[in-house]
Structure formats: C-alpha cells, structure tokens
Amino acid sequence: MEIHDYRAHDGLGLATLIRDGEVSREEVFDAACAMIEVGNPVLGAVVRTRFEQARGEGRVVDPAAPFAGVPTLTKDLLMAIGGEPLAFGSAAMADWRAPEDSSLVTRLRQAGLAILGQTATPELGLMGITEPHAFPHPVNPWRHECSPGGSSGGAAAAVAAGLVPLAMAGDGGGSIRIPASHCGLFGLKPSRGRVPLGPMFGEVWQGAVVEHALTRSVRDSAALLDAINGMDAGSPWPLPREPGFLTALACPPPPLRVAVSLGEPLGAALGTRLDPEVRRAVEQAAHRLEGLGHHVEWADPPVEGGALADSYLTLYLGHLAADLAWIGEQTGVPVGRLDIEPATRAIGRLGRCLPARDYELAKRHWNVVARAMADFHRRYDLLLMPVAATSAPRRGELYPSAARERLMALLAIPGASRLAMRAGLLKRLAADSLRMTPFTQLANLTGQPAMSLPLHVTPEGLPVGVQVVGPMGDERRLLALAAQLEADSGWGRHLPRPIG
C-alpha cells in the first residue's frame, strides 16, 4: 500500500478496504509502521513503539470487528498495556510497567485496532502543552515551531501528520479539545463516566477526566465510541454500554437552538484576550449554523470564570499531591526524591498544604455550575464558543520559564507552601495556567460532552477549532451536528503536507 493511499483514508475507510480485499491487513500495518519510522524523528509524537507485539496481536483479530486491522496509538497516560511500560510522561515512572490491560485497551483490541505504540504527554498530563523534560517535545505538523497543544499533544501530532488515522486521547481540562483545535482535528470529550478508566482507577480528578480519541473524521469518533463506551466491573458510574453513536450520523439533526458566546465570563477574571482569528472562527461557525437552518442566539454561559478556575485548580492541586504519593508507592521512591519536574514538585507541595475543607468546598462548586448549565440547556440545545484564546502557541512559549521554575523551587523550603497558599498563589497559578485556555474546563467540571470542530484556518495557515458543548449524555446530537458541519465545510481537505 502506497503511503499517499494510506493517508487518504480514515480508520473506517481502511477497515473497509481490508474487508473488501482491496488491501491486506499486513499492507496497512506496514504502511503505518513506515509512516511512524519516517515521520516520528521529525514529529516527536511517539515515545515508544511495539510493532512486533502488535503484529502478533493482529493475527487473532476478528475480521468482522469495526476497525479490524486499523492502526492506532495509545497515550502514555492511564492507558495501560499489561507488562509494558507506562511512564505518564515522567522520568519518575520510566521503568514502571502496568500490571494488566486497562478496560479501554481491552475494548480497543476487541474493536480490532492495532496498538502500534504510545504518544507523548506532559508530565502526569498536567499542562495544555506537551513539553515533558523526560521525552521529546512533539511538533505541530502544520508548523513545526508551534505546539500541538496538550495534554494529548503527541496523539494530535500523529493523527494530523497521517501516522495513524486516529489516536487515543484523554481530557481532564481540555486535553482532547485543545490539541484538536491546534492541529485541525475532530475531538470529542464524552460525558463523565461514558468510557471506563478501570481497573487501575475508578475515577480520575473526581470524574473530570474522560478518555476517547482524536480523529480526522466524525464517523471514526462515533464508531469508536460505540465500541468502547459503558461501565466496566466495579465502575463508580452506572452507565451501561449504549449503541447508536455511529447511526446517529445518518440523519442531520433537526433545527437546534444554539447559544453562541465568545467566552468572556470564563476568561475575564484570568486576563484572557481573544485573538481576532478565534473570534472570526466562532462568528463564521455561527453563520454556518444559521445557513443550515439552526436558530442562533448570542448568550453567555451562566458561569463566573474566576470561581470556576479556583474550583478546578483546587482539586487539581489535591489530586496531584495524591498522584505523587501513589507514584512513590509504585516505585518505592520517597516523594521528596522522585525524579519530577520543578513545576510538578512545586504544585504537589501546594496540594499537600490544601485543607480538606477547601477541597470539599471546591468540589461542591462543581454541582453549582452543573445545575446552572442544566438550566441553561433548557433554553438552548447547544453552546458554541472558543476552544482556546489563540491558534497554536510557539513551542516553549507557555512552559514555565527557568526563572519561574527557580521561584517555584523555593516552595521546597519548609513552611513556604503554606505561606504561598495564604498569599493567594492559587489565583496566580490559575491565571498563569488557564489564561490561554479558560474555555474547556467547564465541561469537565459539569461532566457534559463537548467537542472541537476544525472549521477555520488562519491566513497564516494555522487551524482554529470551535467548541460545542451539549447537555449531559447528549453525544448523539453533538455527533450528528458535527457530521452535518463536516459535510458542509469539507474540513477533511485541510491536512498538513506529508512528512518525508
């Protein structure tokens, strides 16, 4: 199979070619491996490969599986393959091996996907960029001096460059939608609990984290959700597997009431400034929706961004402190001696000083926001707003500077973390880390499904996604709208030039 033929198809397209006998599973597999071997030295998207293991696993795949023979990549975070490395983007976990497959990986195998390796993520998935100290920094295939975003930046770079047609990703604060926006891809964050995290975890970040994928086509995302959704044994979320996500694409949605916002309530308290191209992307998407027969009305979500950011970051601190304790247990290394980045260590120390009362109050605020959004969706079916404040930033632009890392290292001094918390460092941390991406955490806190649609390219040639948020559990309507917009816009034509 020629490389240009391989890149021309999405995952379901490749599966159809294999089933129809036009190409063999081995030809598709070899093309994917060749793309990774040629492209990854430039991209830095894949942190480790497992070609031979995947080749052997492919020999027992059910040919009737929806993605039988289609190559993919999993993220180096949470997505465990039994007996194989899973580093969580950190040097501290470089030698750790997962005891068993995650439920998600088991379902990927059942769907016929060939897992060729793992993609880059920031340390512990903590940032909206992918620049870990322990691994190469992936480049954005649209412009190599730019970031693909994060925390699923490696996955986004791999799909945008055509290494694989779809790659697994996770979203705890925008980590599917942000890289989708920066790399011109479709990215759906499902509803809370829709995809299982077991058996290693029941929930991550109090349920804010949901796993799914970055794809070129809407139908790949929908078919994958058909295959992986539903609780596993011991799940804290009683969501049985449901069919019908792919079939939801067969008919366009009826006229919808769509609220359109530039996200000012979410970004104002953080000092967010919206790039004119992002504003243009949202406005053009609103006009496109009107042209398709939907009712569009400007209306902001009923949320105060400062309180939302404080609530999000409070639980973020608490969970990082717990995560570092877990890593210490897994590796046998005391937390104070873990090989972690200065920013991670500093934030973890802040988390250790977090009072349980503040943690619980922050979690209760999630309910306040969720109830407000449920009331909002009684008036509007969907909410359209930005994904990020700008197109892809330059690599290194958003990572803490050396001076900031030295300042954060001072938190190692006994008592300094408590003083920092009292001095309002949480609010500064929120502003610093969320100023460019204040629009995505809302759906993680409320549990709602949300997606990034690749509907705009700037005059400088960088993609800009727009975000659509739906009511809890309403993925089918989101996917149906996405398919309608995909057909109307033809966004699949906008792929970066091939590598090599």
C-alpha positions in Angstrom: 0.0 0.0 0.0 1.4 3.4 -1.0 1.8 6.0 1.7 -0.4 8.5 -0.1 -3.1 5.9 -0.3 -2.8 5.1 3.4 -3.1 8.8 4.4 -6.1 9.3 2.2 -8.4 7.2 4.3 -9.8 7.4 7.8 -10.0 4.4 10.1 -13.3 3.0 8.9 -12.1 3.6 5.3 -9.1 1.5 5.9 -11.2 -1.2 7.6 -13.5 -1.3 4.6 -10.6 -1.7 2.2 -9.3 -4.6 4.2 -12.7 -6.3 4.4 -13.3 -5.9 0.7 -9.9 -7.5 -0.1 -8.5 -4.4 -1.8 -5.6 -4.3 0.6 -4.4 -6.8 3.2 -4.2 -6.1 6.9 -0.4 -6.6 6.6 -0.1 -3.9 3.9 -2.0 -1.4 6.1 0.1 -2.4 9.1 3.4 -2.0 7.1 2.3 1.4 5.8 1.6 2.6 9.3 4.9 1.4 10.6 6.7 3.0 7.7 5.0 6.3 8.4 6.0 6.2 12.0 9.6 5.3 11.3 9.9 8.1 8.7 7.8 10.8 10.4 8.4 10.4 14.1 12.0 11.5 14.2 10.7 14.9 12.9 7.4 14.9 14.9 8.5 13.5 18.2 4.9 12.3 18.7 5.5 8.7 19.6 7.5 7.9 22.7 7.8 4.1 22.2 6.7 1.6 19.6 5.5 -2.0 19.9 5.4 -3.1 16.2 6.2 -6.8 16.7 3.7 -7.2 19.6 1.0 -5.5 17.6 1.8 -7.7 14.5 1.2 -10.8 16.6 -2.0 -9.5 18.2 -3.3 -8.7 14.7 -3.3 -12.3 13.7 -6.1 -13.2 16.1 -8.3 -10.1 15.4 -11.9 -10.9 14.4 -12.2 -9.7 10.8 -15.8 -8.6 11.4 -14.6 -6.1 14.1 -15.4 -2.5 13.2 -11.7 -1.4 13.0 -10.2 -4.8 12.1 -6.6 -4.1 11.1 -6.6 -0.4 11.6 -3.5 1.1 13.3 -3.7 3.4 16.3 -1.6 4.7 19.2 -2.5 5.0 22.9 -1.5 7.8 25.2 1.4 7.4 27.6 -1.1 8.1 30.5 -3.7 5.9 32.1 -4.0 3.6 29.1 -2.2 0.5 30.5 -1.0 -2.4 28.4 -0.2 -5.3 30.8 3.5 -5.9 31.3 4.6 -2.9 29.2 5.9 0.5 30.1 3.6 3.3 31.0 5.6 6.4 32.1 2.8 9.0 32.5 5.2 11.4 30.7 7.6 11.4 33.7 11.1 10.2 34.4 9.9 9.0 37.8 7.8 6.3 36.1 10.2 5.5 33.3 10.8 1.9 34.5 7.3 1.2 35.7 5.2 -1.5 34.0 1.4 -1.8 34.1 0.2 -5.0 35.9 -2.7 -5.6 33.4 -4.5 -4.1 30.4 -6.9 -1.2 31.2 -10.5 -1.8 30.3 -10.2 0.7 27.5 -7.2 -1.2 25.9 -9.2 -4.4 26.1 -12.0 -2.8 24.2 -9.7 -1.4 21.6 -8.4 -4.9 21.0 -11.9 -6.2 20.7 -12.7 -3.4 18.1 -9.8 -4.7 16.0 -7.4 -1.8 16.5 -3.7 -2.5 16.3 -1.9 -0.6 19.0 1.5 0.4 17.5 2.9 2.5 20.4 2.3 5.3 22.9 2.2 9.0 22.3 3.8 11.9 24.2 2.1 13.7 27.0 3.3 16.3 29.5 4.3 15.0 32.9 1.3 13.4 34.5 -0.9 15.2 31.9 -0.8 18.4 33.8 -0.4 21.0 31.1 -2.2 22.2 27.9 1.1 21.8 26.1 3.3 18.7 25.6 6.8 19.6 26.6 7.9 17.0 29.2 11.5 17.0 30.4 11.8 13.2 30.1 10.7 12.8 26.5 10.9 14.6 23.1 8.5 17.5 22.5 6.1 16.8 19.6 5.9 19.5 16.9 2.7 20.7 15.3 2.6 19.2 11.8 1.0 22.5 10.5 4.1 24.5 11.6 7.0 22.8 13.4 7.9 25.8 15.6 4.4 25.6 17.1 3.0 23.3 19.8 0.4 20.7 19.1 -1.2 21.5 22.4 -1.8 19.1 25.3 -2.0 17.0 27.1 -2.8 14.8 24.2 -0.3 16.6 22.0 1.6 13.5 20.8 -1.7 11.9 19.7 -2.8 15.1 17.8 0.6 15.4 16.0 0.5 11.8 15.0 -3.1 12.0 13.5 -2.6 15.4 11.9 0.6 14.2 10.2 -1.1 11.0 9.0 0.9 8.5 11.0 -2.4 6.9 12.1 -6.0 7.8 11.2 -7.0 8.0 14.9 -5.1 8.0 18.2 -6.4 7.6 21.8 -6.5 10.7 24.0 -7.8 11.9 27.4 -9.4 15.1 28.6 -9.3 16.4 32.2 -9.5 20.1 31.4 -9.5 20.3 27.6 -6.8 17.8 26.7 -8.6 16.4 23.7 -10.2 19.6 22.5 -7.2 21.9 22.8 -4.9 19.7 20.6 -7.7 19.1 18.2 -8.1 22.8 17.8 -4.4 23.4 17.3 -3.9 20.5 14.9 -7.1 20.8 12.8 -8.7 17.6 14.0 -12.1 16.4 15.4 -12.0 15.9 19.1 -14.9 14.7 21.2 -14.9 14.6 25.1 -17.6 12.2 26.1 -19.9 12.7 29.1 -18.5 11.8 32.5 -18.2 8.1 33.1 -19.1 7.2 29.5 -15.7 5.5 29.0 -14.3 3.3 31.8 -10.9 4.1 33.5 -10.6 0.7 35.3 -9.4 -1.5 36.6 -6.5 0.7 37.9 -8.7 3.7 38.5 -12.4 4.2 39.2 -12.4 7.9 38.5 -9.6 10.5 37.9 -9.7 14.1 39.1 -13.1 13.4 40.7 -14.6 12.4 37.3 -13.2 15.3 35.3 -11.1 13.0 33.2 -12.7 11.2 30.3 -10.9 9.2 27.6 -11.6 9.0 24.0 -9.7 9.9 20.8 -8.5 12.4 18.3 -9.7 11.7 14.7 -9.8 13.1 11.3 -13.4 12.1 10.7 -16.6 12.3 12.8 -17.6 8.8 11.9 -14.3 7.3 13.3 -15.0 9.0 16.6 -18.6 7.8 16.6 -17.8 4.2 15.7 -15.1 4.1 18.3 -17.4 5.4 21.0 -19.8 2.6 20.1 -17.0 0.1 20.7 -15.6 1.5 24.0 -18.4 3.1 25.9 -20.1 1.6 29.0 -19.1 0.8 32.6 -16.7 -2.0 33.4 -16.9 -4.2 36.5 -16.5 -2.0 39.6 -17.1 1.3 37.8 -18.4 4.1 40.0 -20.6 5.3 37.2 -23.7 3.2 36.3 -23.6 3.8 32.6 -24.3 0.5 30.6 -22.9 0.2 27.1 -25.2 2.0 24.6 -25.3 1.6 20.8 -26.3 4.2 18.2 -23.5 6.8 18.1 -22.5 5.9 14.5 -26.1 5.5 13.4 -26.8 9.0 14.8 -24.8 10.4 11.8 -27.2 9.0 9.3 -29.7 11.9 9.5 -28.9 15.6 10.1 -30.2 17.0 13.4 -33.5 18.9 13.4 -33.2 22.7 13.8 -31.4 23.4 17.1 -31.3 26.3 19.4 -27.7 27.2 19.7 -26.3 29.8 22.1 -23.1 31.5 20.9 -20.5 33.0 23.2 -17.0 34.4 23.0 -16.5 33.1 26.5 -16.0 36.4 28.3 -17.4 35.2 31.6 -14.8 32.4 31.6 -11.8 34.3 30.6 -12.3 37.8 32.0 -11.1 37.1 35.5 -7.9 35.4 34.2 -7.0 38.3 31.8 -7.7 36.3 28.7 -7.6 38.2 25.4 -9.2 36.6 22.4 -7.3 36.5 19.2 -9.3 38.1 16.3 -9.0 34.9 14.3 -10.6 32.9 17.1 -13.5 35.5 17.2 -13.8 35.1 13.4 -13.9 31.3 13.7 -16.7 31.4 16.2 -18.7 34.0 14.2 -18.2 32.1 11.0 -19.4 28.9 12.7 -22.5 30.7 13.9 -23.3 31.9 10.4 -22.7 28.4 9.0 -25.2 27.0 11.6 -27.7 29.6 10.6 -27.3 28.6 7.0 -28.0 25.0 7.9 -31.3 26.0 9.5 -30.4 26.3 13.2 -31.6 29.1 15.4 -28.5 31.0 16.7 -28.6 33.5 19.6 -25.8 35.2 21.4 -25.8 34.2 25.1 -23.0 33.6 27.6 -23.0 30.6 29.9 -24.1 31.5 33.4 -20.7 30.9 35.0 -18.1 33.1 36.7 -14.7 32.2 35.4 -12.7 33.2 38.4 -14.7 30.9 40.7 -14.6 28.1 38.1 -10.8 28.3 37.8 -10.3 28.4 41.5 -12.5 25.3 41.9 -10.8 23.5 39.1 -7.3 24.3 40.4 -8.1 23.4 44.0 -8.9 19.8 43.0 -6.0 19.8 40.6 -3.6 20.5 43.5 -5.2 17.9 45.7 -5.1 15.2 43.1 -1.5 15.9 42.2 -0.4 15.5 45.8 -2.2 12.1 45.8 -0.8 11.1 42.5 2.8 11.8 43.7 2.1 9.7 46.8 0.8 6.9 44.5 3.9 7.1 42.3 6.1 6.9 45.4 4.3 3.7 46.4 4.6 2.2 42.9 8.3 3.0 42.5 9.5 2.6 46.1 11.0 6.1 45.9 10.0 8.7 48.6 8.0 11.6 47.2 10.7 14.1 48.0 13.2 12.2 45.9 11.1 11.5 42.8 12.6 12.5 39.5 9.9 15.0 38.6 9.9 18.5 37.1 10.2 21.6 39.3 6.8 22.8 38.4 5.2 19.4 39.3 7.1 19.3 42.6 6.0 22.8 43.5 2.3 22.2 42.6 2.4 18.9 44.5 3.7 20.7 47.6 0.9 23.2 47.4 -1.5 20.3 47.2 -0.1 18.8 50.4 -1.0 22.0 52.2 -4.5 22.1 50.9 -7.1 21.8 53.7 -9.7 19.1 53.2 -12.4 21.7 53.8 -11.2 23.7 50.8 -11.1 20.6 48.7 -14.6 19.6 49.5 -15.9 23.2 49.0 -14.3 23.3 45.6 -16.0 20.0 44.7 -19.4 21.3 45.8 -18.9 24.3 43.5 -18.9 21.8 40.6 -22.5 21.0 41.4 -23.5 24.7 41.4 -22.0 25.1 37.9 -23.6 21.8 36.7 -27.1 22.9 37.9 -26.7 26.3 36.3 -25.7 24.7 32.9 -28.6 22.2 33.1 -30.9 25.2 33.5 -29.1 27.0 30.6 -29.7 23.9 28.4 -33.5 24.1 29.0 -33.3 27.3 26.8 -30.5 26.2 24.4 -29.8 22.8 23.0 -26.1 23.5 22.5 -23.4 26.1 23.3 -20.9 27.3 20.7 -17.8 29.1 22.0 -14.0 29.1 21.6 -11.7 26.2 22.4 -8.6 28.3 23.1 -7.8 32.0 23.0 -5.4 31.7 20.1 -4.2 29.3 17.5 -1.3 27.1 18.4 1.4 28.9 20.5 5.1 28.6 19.8 6.8 25.7 21.4 8.2 26.7 24.8 6.1 29.8 25.0 3.7 28.5 27.7 6.0 26.3 29.7 7.2 27.9 33.0 10.4 29.8 32.4 13.7 28.9 34.1 13.2 31.9 36.4 9.6 30.8 37.3 10.9 27.2 37.9 13.5 28.6 40.3 10.9 30.6 42.1 8.6 27.6 42.3 11.5 25.5 43.7 11.5 27.8 46.7 8.3 26.0 47.8 10.6 23.2 48.9 11.6 25.3 51.9 9.6 24.1 55.0 6.6 26.3 55.5 6.9 28.1 52.2 4.0 26.2 50.6 1.6 27.2 53.4 2.7 30.8 53.1 2.2 30.7 49.3 -1.3 29.3 49.7 -2.2 32.1 52.2 -0.7 34.7 49.8 -3.1 33.7 47.1 -0.7 31.7 44.9 -3.7 29.6 43.8 -5.2 32.5 42.0 -1.9 33.4 40.3 -1.5 29.7 39.3 -5.0 29.7 37.8 -4.3 32.9 35.8 -0.9 31.6 34.6 -2.0 28.1 33.6 -5.5 28.8 32.2 -5.3 32.3 30.7 -4.9 30.9 27.2 -7.4 28.0 27.6 -10.1 29.1 30.0 -13.0 27.8 27.9 -12.6 24.0 28.2 -12.7 23.2 31.9 -16.4 24.0 32.2 -17.4 20.7 30.5 -15.0 18.7 32.7 -16.4 20.1 35.9 -20.1 19.6 34.8 -19.5 16.3 33.1 -21.1 17.5 29.9 -19.9 16.2 26.5 -18.1 18.8 24.3 -16.2 18.7 21.0 -13.8 20.7 19.0 -14.6 21.2 15.3 -11.9 22.1 12.8 -13.8 24.8 10.9 -11.2 27.6 10.5 -7.7 28.1 9.2 -6.0 31.5 9.8 -4.4 33.5 7.0 -1.0 32.3 8.5 -2.1 28.7 7.8 -2.8 27.5 11.4 -6.1 25.7 12.3 -8.5 27.1 14.9 -11.2 24.8 16.3 -14.6 25.9 17.7 -16.1 24.2 20.7 -19.7 22.9 21.0 -21.0 21.8 24.4 -24.1 19.7 24.9 -26.3 18.6 27.8 -25.1 15.7 29.9 -25.4 12.4 27.9 -26.2 14.1 24.6 -23.3 12.8 22.5 -25.6 11.6 19.7 -26.8 15.1 19.0 -23.3 16.5 19.1 -22.1 13.9 16.7 -25.0 14.4 14.3 -24.3 18.1 14.2 -20.6 17.5 13.7 -21.3 15.2 10.8 -23.6 17.9 9.3 -20.8 20.5 9.6 -18.2 18.2 8.3 -20.2 17.5 5.2 -21.0 21.2 4.7 -17.4 22.5 5.3 -15.3 19.7 3.8 -12.8 20.1 6.6 -11.1 16.8 5.6 -9.3 18.7 2.8 -7.3 20.6 5.3 -4.5 18.3 6.2 -0.9 19.5 6.6 1.6 18.4 3.9 3.1 15.0 4.2 6.3 14.4 6.2 9.4 13.0 4.5 
